[in-house]
Amino acid sequence: MSSGFNEVIHAPNRLRICAFLSALDRAEFGAVRDMLGVADSVASKQLKVLEDAGYVKLTKPRGRGRVKTWAELAPAGKAAYAAHVAALKALVEG
């Protein structure tokens, strides 16, 4: 992807996830799901695609009570997201 345009990130829900996570250190799964306004299964599938690409890191820290899943943009995800945004800007600016 020499142009910076990234098919994995470009899908609307995945682009929104990357934008959301780029502004945070990490976010709980429920916050990502609620931000997207989708069912658990949809959010989970989109996060899994990003995780498989190496763009998102998912963790389930052990502690008291219910185990929560946390998502954070991995370094490769930060770089790919920045390149994708730059490619979109270049496309819009002509």
MOPAC internal coordinates of N, CA, C and O (Angstrom, degrees):
PM7 1SCF
backbone

  N    0.0000 0     0.00 0     0.00 0    0    0    0
  C    1.4432 1     0.00 0     0.00 0    1    0    0
  C    1.5265 1   110.77 1     0.00 0    2    1    0
  O    1.2310 1   121.43 1  -113.24 1    3    2    1
  N    1.2809 1   114.86 1    66.76 1    3    2    1
  C    1.4509 1   119.00 1  -176.90 1    5    3    2
  C    1.5227 1   112.62 1   -65.06 1    6    5    3
  O    1.2310 1   120.17 1   153.66 1    7    6    5
  N    1.3410 1   117.28 1   -26.34 1    7    6    5
  C    1.4610 1   119.75 1  -179.20 1    9    7    6
  C    1.5290 1   111.92 1   -75.54 1   10    9    7
  O    1.2310 1   120.13 1   165.71 1   11   10    9
  N    1.3263 1   117.36 1   -14.29 1   11   10    9
  C    1.4547 1   120.91 1  -177.25 1   13   11   10
  C    1.5059 1   112.56 1    92.40 1   14   13   11
  O    1.2310 1   120.05 1   161.03 1   15   14   13
  N    1.3430 1   117.52 1   -18.97 1   15   14   13
  C    1.4591 1   121.25 1   178.33 1   17   15   14
  C    1.5226 1   108.28 1   -67.51 1   18   17   15
  O    1.2310 1   120.44 1   -49.31 1   19   18   17
  N    1.3193 1   116.77 1   130.69 1   19   18   17
  C    1.4581 1   121.24 1  -171.90 1   21   19   18
  C    1.5254 1   110.18 1  -124.05 1   22   21   19
  O    1.2310 1   120.49 1   -69.14 1   23   22   21
  N    1.3252 1   116.67 1   110.86 1   23   22   21
  C    1.4655 1   122.08 1  -178.57 1   25   23   22
  C    1.5341 1   112.40 1   -62.33 1   26   25   23
  O    1.2310 1   119.91 1   146.01 1   27   26   25
  N    1.3162 1   117.77 1   -33.99 1   27   26   25
  C    1.4687 1   120.51 1   179.82 1   29   27   26
  C    1.5220 1   110.13 1   -66.44 1   30   29   27
  O    1.2310 1   120.09 1   133.58 1   31   30   29
  N    1.3045 1   117.43 1   -46.42 1   31   30   29
  C    1.4645 1   121.81 1  -177.94 1   33   31   30
  C    1.5245 1   111.56 1   -75.59 1   34   33   31
  O    1.2310 1   119.73 1   149.91 1   35   34   33
  N    1.3290 1   118.11 1   -30.09 1   35   34   33
  C    1.4636 1   121.51 1  -171.09 1   37   35   34
  C    1.5367 1   114.99 1   -63.45 1   38   37   35
  O    1.2310 1   119.38 1   152.11 1   39   38   37
  N    1.3102 1   118.78 1   -27.89 1   39   38   37
  C    1.4718 1   120.85 1   179.24 1   41   39   38
  C    1.5330 1   108.29 1   -54.03 1   42   41   39
  O    1.2310 1   119.87 1   -46.60 1   43   42   41
  N    1.3294 1   117.86 1   133.40 1   43   42   41
  C    1.4704 1   121.12 1  -171.21 1   45   43   42
  C    1.5303 1   115.92 1   -48.02 1   46   45   43
  O    1.2310 1   119.58 1   130.03 1   47   46   45
  N    1.3242 1   118.40 1   -49.97 1   47   46   45
  C    1.4658 1   119.06 1  -178.53 1   49   47   46
  C    1.5206 1   111.86 1   -66.91 1   50   49   47
  O    1.2310 1   120.24 1   142.57 1   51   50   49
  N    1.3233 1   117.15 1   -37.43 1   51   50   49
  C    1.4690 1   119.33 1   179.32 1   53   51   50
  C    1.5234 1   111.11 1   -70.49 1   54   53   51
  O    1.2310 1   120.21 1   143.89 1   55   54   53
  N    1.3158 1   117.20 1   -36.11 1   55   54   53
  C    1.4671 1   120.56 1   175.91 1   57   55   54
  C    1.5245 1   110.08 1   -63.59 1   58   57   55
  O    1.2310 1   120.39 1   137.80 1   59   58   57
  N    1.3183 1   116.87 1   -42.20 1   59   58   57
  C    1.4657 1   120.71 1   178.54 1   61   59   58
  C    1.5340 1   111.13 1   -65.45 1   62   61   59
  O    1.2310 1   120.21 1   141.26 1   63   62   61
  N    1.3249 1   117.20 1   -38.74 1   63   62   61
  C    1.4697 1   120.78 1   177.54 1   65   63   62
  C    1.5288 1   109.63 1   -62.25 1   66   65   63
  O    1.2310 1   120.24 1   132.83 1   67   66   65
  N    1.3212 1   117.14 1   -47.17 1   67   66   65
  C    1.4695 1   120.62 1  -179.67 1   69   67   66
  C    1.5203 1   111.23 1   -61.92 1   70   69   67
  O    1.2310 1   120.37 1   137.10 1   71   70   69
  N    1.3262 1   116.91 1   -42.90 1   71   70   69
  C    1.4650 1   120.56 1   178.85 1   73   71   70
  C    1.5261 1   110.18 1   -62.55 1   74   73   71
  O    1.2310 1   120.41 1   136.10 1   75   74   73
  N    1.3146 1   116.82 1   -43.90 1   75   74   73
  C    1.4671 1   122.47 1  -179.94 1   77   75   74
  C    1.5223 1   110.86 1   -62.14 1   78   77   75
  O    1.2310 1   120.85 1   130.55 1   79   78   77
  N    1.3310 1   115.99 1   -49.45 1   79   78   77
  C    1.4651 1   120.31 1  -177.52 1   81   79   78
  C    1.5240 1   112.97 1   -70.87 1   82   81   79
  O    1.2310 1   120.22 1   154.52 1   83   82   81
  N    1.3307 1   117.18 1   -25.48 1   83   82   81
  C    1.4657 1   119.51 1  -178.82 1   85   83   82
  C    1.5241 1   111.41 1   -66.40 1   86   85   83
  O    1.2310 1   120.52 1   158.31 1   87   86   85
  N    1.3267 1   116.60 1   -21.69 1   87   86   85
  C    1.4686 1   120.80 1  -179.34 1   89   87   86
  C    1.5293 1   112.37 1   -93.60 1   90   89   87
  O    1.2310 1   120.12 1   178.61 1   91   90   89
  N    1.3350 1   117.38 1    -1.39 1   91   90   89
  C    1.4702 1   121.68 1  -175.07 1   93   91   90
  C    1.5217 1   111.13 1  -130.23 1   94   93   91
  O    1.2310 1   121.07 1   -19.54 1   95   94   93
  N    1.3290 1   115.56 1   160.46 1   95   94   93
  C    1.4648 1   119.00 1   171.17 1   97   95   94
  C    1.5188 1   109.88 1   -71.20 1   98   97   95
  O    1.2310 1   121.23 1   136.03 1   99   98   97
  N    1.3346 1   115.25 1   -43.97 1   99   98   97
  C    1.4610 1   122.37 1   177.84 1  101   99   98
  C    1.5210 1   108.26 1  -164.72 1  102  101   99
  O    1.2310 1   120.97 1   -16.16 1  103  102  101
  N    1.3333 1   115.76 1   163.84 1  103  102  101
  C    1.4567 1   120.47 1   178.95 1  105  103  102
  C    1.5171 1   109.30 1  -141.02 1  106  105  103
  O    1.2310 1   120.78 1   -35.11 1  107  106  105
  N    1.3077 1   116.12 1   144.89 1  107  106  105
  C    1.4594 1   122.23 1   176.98 1  109  107  106
  C    1.5289 1   108.30 1   -72.35 1  110  109  107
  O    1.2310 1   120.67 1   -32.67 1  111  110  109
  N    1.3210 1   116.33 1   147.33 1  111  110  109
  C    1.4625 1   122.05 1  -177.46 1  113  111  110
  C    1.5220 1   112.05 1   -50.36 1  114  113  111
  O    1.2310 1   120.12 1   135.18 1  115  114  113
  N    1.3168 1   117.38 1   -44.82 1  115  114  113
  C    1.4614 1   121.24 1  -178.45 1  117  115  114
  C    1.5184 1   112.48 1   -60.38 1  118  117  115
  O    1.2310 1   120.24 1   145.31 1  119  118  117
  N    1.3180 1   117.14 1   -34.69 1  119  118  117
  C    1.4669 1   120.70 1   178.47 1  121  119  118
  C    1.5279 1   110.48 1   -68.40 1  122  121  119
  O    1.2310 1   120.57 1   140.61 1  123  122  121
  N    1.3200 1   116.52 1   -39.39 1  123  122  121
  C    1.4694 1   121.18 1   177.78 1  125  123  122
  C    1.5270 1   109.16 1   -65.27 1  126  125  123
  O    1.2310 1   120.47 1   132.09 1  127  126  125
  N    1.3165 1   116.71 1   -47.91 1  127  126  125
  C    1.4651 1   121.90 1   179.27 1  129  127  126
  C    1.5264 1   111.18 1   -58.17 1  130  129  127
  O    1.2310 1   120.80 1   133.17 1  131  130  129
  N    1.3328 1   116.08 1   -46.83 1  131  130  129
  C    1.4652 1   120.26 1  -178.75 1  133  131  130
  C    1.5260 1   111.76 1   -66.09 1  134  133  131
  O    1.2310 1   120.11 1   142.08 1  135  134  133
  N    1.3223 1   117.39 1   -37.92 1  135  134  133
  C    1.4568 1   121.16 1   177.94 1  137  135  134
  C    1.5277 1   110.20 1   -61.91 1  138  137  135
  O    1.2310 1   120.66 1   140.26 1  139  138  137
  N    1.3295 1   116.34 1   -39.74 1  139  138  137
  C    1.4632 1   120.52 1   178.91 1  141  139  138
  C    1.5264 1   111.84 1   -75.58 1  142  141  139
  O    1.2310 1   120.37 1   152.43 1  143  142  141
  N    1.3424 1   116.90 1   -27.57 1  143  142  141
  C    1.4562 1   121.03 1  -176.44 1  145  143  142
  C    1.5213 1   112.46 1    70.99 1  146  145  143
  O    1.2310 1   121.14 1  -141.52 1  147  146  145
  N    1.3332 1   115.43 1    38.48 1  147  146  145
  C    1.4650 1   120.93 1  -177.25 1  149  147  146
  C    1.5302 1   110.19 1  -125.88 1  150  149  147
  O    1.2310 1   120.86 1    -7.80 1  151  150  149
  N    1.3335 1   115.97 1   172.20 1  151  150  149
  C    1.4664 1   122.41 1   176.18 1  153  151  150
  C    1.5303 1   110.50 1   -71.41 1  154  153  151
  O    1.2310 1   120.87 1   -20.49 1  155  154  153
  N    1.3186 1   115.94 1   159.51 1  155  154  153
  C    1.4621 1   121.73 1   177.34 1  157  155  154
  C    1.5331 1   111.74 1   -51.25 1  158  157  155
  O    1.2310 1   120.83 1   135.18 1  159  158  157
  N    1.3351 1   116.03 1   -44.82 1  159  158  157
  C    1.4672 1   120.11 1  -175.56 1  161  159  158
  C    1.5275 1   111.70 1   -62.83 1  162  161  159
  O    1.2310 1   120.05 1   142.13 1  163  162  161
  N    1.3295 1   117.51 1   -37.87 1  163  162  161
  C    1.4638 1   121.17 1   179.64 1  165  163  162
  C    1.5262 1   109.99 1   -68.18 1  166  165  163
  O    1.2310 1   120.44 1   132.76 1  167  166  165
  N    1.3276 1   116.77 1   -47.24 1  167  166  165
  C    1.4650 1   120.52 1   179.00 1  169  167  166
  C    1.5308 1   110.59 1   -61.48 1  170  169  167
  O    1.2310 1   120.77 1   137.23 1  171  170  169
  N    1.3161 1   116.13 1   -42.77 1  171  170  169
  C    1.4584 1   121.23 1  -179.65 1  173  171  170
  C    1.5256 1   111.29 1   -61.72 1  174  173  171
  O    1.2310 1   120.28 1   135.90 1  175  174  173
  N    1.3180 1   117.08 1   -44.10 1  175  174  173
  C    1.4666 1   121.55 1   179.96 1  177  175  174
  C    1.5319 1   110.85 1   -62.50 1  178  177  175
  O    1.2310 1   120.10 1   135.90 1  179  178  177
  N    1.3314 1   117.41 1   -44.10 1  179  178  177
  C    1.4568 1   120.97 1  -178.45 1  181  179  178
  C    1.5347 1   111.21 1   -67.30 1  182  181  179
  O    1.2310 1   120.42 1   139.49 1  183  182  181
  N    1.3262 1   116.80 1   -40.51 1  183  182  181
  C    1.4645 1   120.49 1   176.95 1  185  183  182
  C    1.5256 1   110.59 1   -64.83 1  186  185  183
  O    1.2310 1   120.15 1   142.79 1  187  186  185
  N    1.3200 1   117.32 1   -37.21 1  187  186  185
  C    1.4655 1   121.91 1  -179.83 1  189  187  186
  C    1.5297 1   110.46 1   -64.38 1  190  189  187
  O    1.2310 1   120.31 1   138.85 1  191  190  189
  N    1.3335 1   117.01 1   -41.15 1  191  190  189
  C    1.4718 1   120.37 1   177.77 1  193  191  190
  C    1.5281 1   109.78 1   -61.06 1  194  193  191
  O    1.2310 1   120.84 1   134.83 1  195  194  193
  N    1.3286 1   115.99 1   -45.17 1  195  194  193
  C    1.4674 1   120.19 1   179.17 1  197  195  194
  C    1.5242 1   111.67 1   -66.20 1  198  197  195
  O    1.2310 1   120.47 1   142.18 1  199  198  197
  N    1.3275 1   116.70 1   -37.82 1  199  198  197
  C    1.4685 1   120.28 1   177.62 1  201  199  198
  C    1.5269 1   110.20 1   -65.58 1  202  201  199
  O    1.2310 1   120.01 1   135.25 1  203  202  201
  N    1.3364 1   117.58 1   -44.75 1  203  202  201
  C    1.4660 1   121.10 1  -179.73 1  205  203  202
  C    1.5228 1   111.78 1   -61.61 1  206  205  203
  O    1.2310 1   120.37 1   150.22 1  207  206  205
  N    1.3391 1   116.90 1   -29.78 1  207  206  205
  C    1.4642 1   121.16 1   178.33 1  209  207  206
  C    1.5296 1   111.64 1   -80.84 1  210  209  207
  O    1.2310 1   120.26 1   172.54 1  211  210  209
  N    1.3341 1   117.10 1    -7.46 1  211  210  209
  C    1.4588 1   120.74 1  -178.96 1  213  211  210
  C    1.5125 1   113.31 1    84.84 1  214  213  211
  O    1.2310 1   120.19 1  -167.25 1  215  214  213
  N    1.3354 1   117.24 1    12.75 1  215  214  213
  C    1.4583 1   121.67 1  -175.87 1  217  215  214
  C    1.5254 1   113.66 1   -92.45 1  218  217  215
  O    1.2310 1   120.25 1   153.89 1  219  218  217
  N    1.3151 1   117.13 1   -26.11 1  219  218  217
  C    1.4625 1   121.82 1  -179.12 1  221  219  218
  C    1.5187 1   109.04 1  -127.37 1  222  221  219
  O    1.2310 1   121.23 1   -39.08 1  223  222  221
  N    1.3160 1   115.25 1   140.92 1  223  222  221
  C    1.4623 1   121.52 1   175.75 1  225  223  222
  C    1.5249 1   107.02 1  -108.77 1  226  225  223
  O    1.2310 1   120.60 1   -54.80 1  227  226  225
  N    1.3373 1   116.47 1   125.20 1  227  226  225
  C    1.4588 1   121.73 1   177.62 1  229  227  226
  C    1.5186 1   108.53 1  -108.06 1  230  229  227
  O    1.2310 1   120.52 1   -46.96 1  231  230  229
  N    1.3217 1   116.62 1   133.04 1  231  230  229
  C    1.4633 1   121.31 1   178.76 1  233  231  230
  C    1.5183 1   109.91 1  -132.89 1  234  233  231
  O    1.2310 1   121.33 1   -26.60 1  235  234  233
  N    1.3206 1   115.07 1   153.40 1  235  234  233
  C    1.4590 1   121.91 1   176.35 1  237  235  234
  C    1.5249 1   108.10 1  -130.16 1  238  237  235
  O    1.2310 1   120.56 1   -99.38 1  239  238  237
  N    1.3337 1   116.53 1    80.62 1  239  238  237
  C    1.4633 1   119.21 1  -178.99 1  241  239  238
  C    1.5323 1   110.81 1   -61.95 1  242  241  239
  O    1.2310 1   121.34 1   -42.62 1  243  242  241
  N    1.2918 1   115.04 1   137.38 1  243  242  241
  C    1.4680 1   120.29 1   178.64 1  245  243  242
  C    1.5197 1   109.30 1   -83.56 1  246  245  243
  O    1.2310 1   121.08 1   -40.21 1  247  246  245
  N    1.2749 1   115.53 1   139.79 1  247  246  245
  C    1.4610 1   120.65 1   179.13 1  249  247  246
  C    1.5120 1   109.22 1  -168.37 1  250  249  247
  O    1.2310 1   120.92 1    16.46 1  251  250  249
  N    1.2901 1   115.84 1  -163.54 1  251  250  249
  C    1.4600 1   119.66 1   178.23 1  253  251  250
  C    1.5280 1   110.15 1   -73.77 1  254  253  251
  O    1.2310 1   121.63 1   -31.51 1  255  254  253
  N    1.3165 1   114.49 1   148.49 1  255  254  253
  C    1.4587 1   119.23 1   173.70 1  257  255  254
  C    1.5191 1   113.36 1    73.52 1  258  257  255
  O    1.2310 1   121.81 1    27.39 1  259  258  257
  N    1.2980 1   114.14 1  -152.61 1  259  258  257
  C    1.4515 1   122.42 1  -175.75 1  261  259  258
  C    1.5279 1   111.11 1   -67.54 1  262  261  259
  O    1.2310 1   121.17 1   -43.96 1  263  262  261
  N    1.3260 1   115.37 1   136.04 1  263  262  261
  C    1.4650 1   120.87 1   177.21 1  265  263  262
  C    1.5284 1   108.00 1   -81.37 1  266  265  263
  O    1.2310 1   120.71 1   -53.67 1  267  266  265
  N    1.3242 1   116.24 1   126.33 1  267  266  265
  C    1.4492 1   121.41 1   179.70 1  269  267  266
  C    1.5201 1   110.04 1  -108.03 1  270  269  267
  O    1.2310 1   121.37 1   -31.85 1  271  270  269
  N    1.3117 1   114.99 1   148.15 1  271  270  269
  C    1.4592 1   120.81 1   176.31 1  273  271  270
  C    1.5227 1   108.48 1   -95.66 1  274  273  271
  O    1.2310 1   121.22 1   -47.19 1  275  274  273
  N    1.3243 1   115.27 1   132.81 1  275  274  273
  C    1.4603 1   122.07 1   179.51 1  277  275  274
  C    1.5187 1   108.76 1  -115.55 1  278  277  275
  O    1.2310 1   120.67 1   -36.46 1  279  278  277
  N    1.3238 1   116.32 1   143.54 1  279  278  277
  C    1.4615 1   122.29 1   178.88 1  281  279  278
  C    1.5108 1   109.47 1  -121.49 1  282  281  279
  O    1.2310 1   121.17 1   -39.03 1  283  282  281
  N    1.3213 1   115.38 1   140.97 1  283  282  281
  C    1.4628 1   120.46 1   174.27 1  285  283  282
  C    1.5209 1   108.64 1  -143.30 1  286  285  283
  O    1.2310 1   120.95 1   -30.26 1  287  286  285
  N    1.3073 1   115.79 1   149.74 1  287  286  285
  C    1.4570 1   121.13 1   177.81 1  289  287  286
  C    1.5259 1   108.17 1   -75.39 1  290  289  287
  O    1.2310 1   120.59 1   -58.35 1  291  290  289
  N    1.3161 1   116.48 1   121.65 1  291  290  289
  C    1.4688 1   122.06 1   178.21 1  293  291  290
  C    1.5304 1   109.16 1   -73.77 1  294  293  291
  O    1.2310 1   119.88 1   -18.12 1  295  294  293
  N    1.3235 1   117.83 1   161.88 1  295  294  293
  C    1.4660 1   119.65 1   178.27 1  297  295  294
  C    1.5299 1   113.00 1   -52.81 1  298  297  295
  O    1.2310 1   120.19 1   138.36 1  299  298  297
  N    1.3282 1   117.24 1   -41.64 1  299  298  297
  C    1.4690 1   120.11 1   178.13 1  301  299  298
  C    1.5276 1   110.47 1   -64.72 1  302  301  299
  O    1.2310 1   120.45 1   145.12 1  303  302  301
  N    1.3247 1   116.74 1   -34.88 1  303  302  301
  C    1.4572 1   121.10 1   177.94 1  305  303  302
  C    1.5111 1   111.85 1   -68.47 1  306  305  303
  O    1.2310 1   120.64 1   140.14 1  307  306  305
  N    1.3325 1   116.37 1   -39.86 1  307  306  305
  C    1.4741 1   120.20 1   178.03 1  309  307  306
  C    1.5270 1   110.17 1   -61.94 1  310  309  307
  O    1.2310 1   120.76 1   135.86 1  311  310  309
  N    1.3243 1   116.16 1   -44.14 1  311  310  309
  C    1.4629 1   120.82 1  -179.64 1  313  311  310
  C    1.5270 1   111.28 1   -66.83 1  314  313  311
  O    1.2310 1   120.37 1   135.79 1  315  314  313
  N    1.3253 1   116.90 1   -44.21 1  315  314  313
  C    1.4667 1   120.73 1  -179.33 1  317  315  314
  C    1.5247 1   110.99 1   -66.33 1  318  317  315
  O    1.2310 1   120.31 1   140.11 1  319  318  317
  N    1.3241 1   117.01 1   -39.89 1  319  318  317
  C    1.4705 1   120.99 1   178.88 1  321  319  318
  C    1.5335 1   110.26 1   -64.63 1  322  321  319
  O    1.2310 1   120.32 1   134.53 1  323  322  321
  N    1.3248 1   116.99 1   -45.47 1  323  322  321
  C    1.4635 1   120.79 1   179.29 1  325  323  322
  C    1.5281 1   111.02 1   -61.30 1  326  325  323
  O    1.2310 1   120.25 1   137.77 1  327  326  325
  N    1.3273 1   117.13 1   -42.23 1  327  326  325
  C    1.4694 1   121.07 1   179.17 1  329  327  326
  C    1.5289 1   110.47 1   -66.58 1  330  329  327
  O    1.2310 1   120.33 1   141.71 1  331  330  329
  N    1.3213 1   116.97 1   -38.29 1  331  330  329
  C    1.4657 1   120.64 1   179.43 1  333  331  330
  C    1.5282 1   110.89 1   -66.26 1  334  333  331
  O    1.2310 1   120.57 1   135.55 1  335  334  333
  N    1.3252 1   116.52 1   -44.45 1  335  334  333
  C    1.4654 1   120.48 1   178.06 1  337  335  334
  C    1.5264 1   110.12 1   -61.32 1  338  337  335
  O    1.2310 1   120.36 1   137.65 1  339  338  337
  N    1.3221 1   116.91 1   -42.35 1  339  338  337
  C    1.4677 1   120.75 1   178.09 1  341  339  338
  C    1.5330 1   110.85 1   -61.95 1  342  341  339
  O    1.2310 1   120.43 1   138.94 1  343  342  341
  N    1.3327 1   116.79 1   -41.06 1  343  342  341
  C    1.4624 1   120.77 1   178.89 1  345  343  342
  C    1.5244 1   110.89 1   -65.08 1  346  345  343
  O    1.2310 1   120.21 1   140.59 1  347  346  345
  N    1.3219 1   117.20 1   -39.41 1  347  346  345
  C    1.4719 1   120.93 1   177.39 1  349  347  346
  C    1.5296 1   110.68 1   -65.06 1  350  349  347
  O    1.2310 1   120.45 1   137.44 1  351  350  349
  N    1.3287 1   116.75 1   -42.56 1  351  350  349
  C    1.4635 1   120.47 1   178.14 1  353  351  350
  C    1.5234 1   110.95 1   -61.58 1  354  353  351
  O    1.2310 1   120.39 1   137.23 1  355  354  353
  N    1.3324 1   116.86 1   -42.77 1  355  354  353
  C    1.4518 1   121.40 1   179.28 1  357  355  354
  C    1.5274 1   110.59 1   -63.43 1  358  357  355
  O    1.2310 1   120.38 1   141.31 1  359  358  357
  N    1.3144 1   116.88 1   -38.69 1  359  358  357
  C    1.4564 1   121.66 1   178.32 1  361  359  358
  C    1.5273 1   110.95 1   -64.15 1  362  361  359
  O    1.2310 1   120.75 1   135.11 1  363  362  361
  N    1.3162 1   116.16 1   -44.89 1  363  362  361
  C    1.4660 1   121.56 1  -179.11 1  365  363  362
  C    1.5288 1   111.44 1   -67.56 1  366  365  363
  O    1.2310 1   120.92 1   140.37 1  367  366  365
  N    1.3261 1   115.85 1   -39.63 1  367  366  365
  C    1.4602 1   120.80 1  -177.80 1  369  367  366
  C    1.5207 1   112.74 1   -76.73 1  370  369  367
  O    1.2310 1   121.14 1   167.32 1  371  370  369
  N    1.3356 1   115.43 1   -12.68 1  371  370  369
  C    1.4421 1   120.45 1   171.62 1  373  371  370
  C    1.4758 1   117.85 1    83.74 1  374  373  371
  O    1.2310 1   120.10 1   180.00 1  375  374  373

